[in-house]
Amino acid sequence: MIQVSDLAKYFDGRRALGPVSFDIAAGETVGFLGLNGAGKTTVLRILACDLRPSGGSLVIGGVDAVENPHEVRKQVGFVPENPPVYSDMTVGDYLRFAGRLRGMSAQDVEKRLPEVSATTHLEDAHDELCRNLSHGFRQRVGVAQAIMHRPKLLIFDEPTRGLDPVQIVEVRAMIRNLKQAHTVLISSHILPEISETCDRLLVLGEGTIVASGTESQLSTDLASARRSIVGVRTDRGTDDVVRCIRDVSSVTEVGLAGEEDGALLFQVVMSKDARAEVCRALVTAGHDVVKLDRAQHKLESIFLKLVKGGDVARH
């Protein structure tokens, strides 16, 4: 569906993006995850043919987007962070206008309008002026205008920013429903947005892709050093427990992680799975082992590790 090679964008000589290269297959839902200023909006605007790249190649649906952006726009529906609406139009008239702009006939627009309204839950808002809509309804209208012409590719830039919790759930459900008929790209720095809606992640840092894959794959890649949480009950103090664990040859790091039900919790980093050896060493030394679990990486930890290079947080 999308082939990107060495794509780059400069503003006044300052690099905002690239070079980046990636492929996205038809039917995928891919999340662009990154801190503010990482280049997420820039890459999505280029993919939507709203912004011309400074270099590289971009092919969408078999069409060269640099050479023929107008043809590519026919295949794309774009929902920017602040959806474009005309305040003096009613919702129904605005959607008709959006359809005609996309080259649809008046007859096709009228046939399509009820289906789009049902998908975005706008059936009761057709006669409302756009200026009177809440932010949540404006977001729905933004989605509706993007899907009027049945695009192959849907692009969302920060789709739930500014919404209340109920509206966020509704938008996520809408996106999951749209995944059935479209290739979907979502830009966000809100981690649950990506985790709950996307099949694959592209993590951006300072304009480049620092990692890609599923959440599980990224977690596995970062977990080459095995981490476990060990719970110990002891009357001999923290230092004695730490010394005992460090004596296991595969242990590279030990740190106090808190307390739970009267037991001290330690995070243990190992070059290989040495949980059995750690447990044996503690019991032999007279400590009671009451917990021995492998630590799991959450998306927050993966994200921070990739974009900031910091230590992976514990879970």
WOUR-V447464 format. One record per backbone hydrogen bond with DSSP energy under -1.0 kcal/mol. CO is the residue of the C=O (numbers start at 1). NH is the residue of the N-H. Records with the same first field share a line. If there is no record, write none. Layout:
CO=NH  NH
//
This chain:
1=61
2=24
3=59
4=22
5=57
7=20
8=54  55
9=16  17
11=14
14=11
17=9
20=7
22=4
24=2
25=28
28=184
29=199  200
30=186
31=202
32=188
33=204
35=38
38=207
39=43
40=44
41=45
42=46
43=47
44=48
45=50  51
46=49
55=8
57=5
58=65
59=3
60=63
63=60
64=68
68=72
69=73
72=75
75=153
77=155
79=157
86=89
87=131
89=130
90=94
91=95
92=96
93=97
94=98
95=99
96=100
97=101
98=102
99=104
100=103
105=109
106=110
107=111
108=112
109=113
112=116
113=117
114=118
115=119
116=120
117=122
122=125
125=128
126=92
128=91
129=132
130=133
134=138
135=139
136=140
137=141
138=142
139=143
140=144
141=145
142=146
143=147
147=150
152=183
153=77
154=185
155=79
156=187
158=161
160=163
164=168
165=169
166=170
167=171
168=172
169=173
170=174
171=175
172=176
173=177
174=178
175=179
177=180
178=181  182
183=154
184=30
185=156
186=32
187=158
188=34
190=194
191=195
192=196
194=198
200=31
201=213
202=33
203=210  211
205=208
207=18
208=205
211=203
213=201
214=218
215=219
216=220
217=221
218=222
226=270
227=295
228=268
229=293
230=266
231=290  291
232=264
233=288
237=241
238=242
239=243
240=244
241=245
242=246
243=247
245=248
248=251
250=271
253=269
255=267
258=265
260=263
263=260
264=232
265=257
266=230
267=255
268=228
269=252  253
270=226
274=278
275=279
276=280
277=281
278=282
279=283
280=284
281=285
282=287
283=286
288=233
291=231
293=229
298=302
299=303
300=304
301=305
302=306
303=307
304=308
//
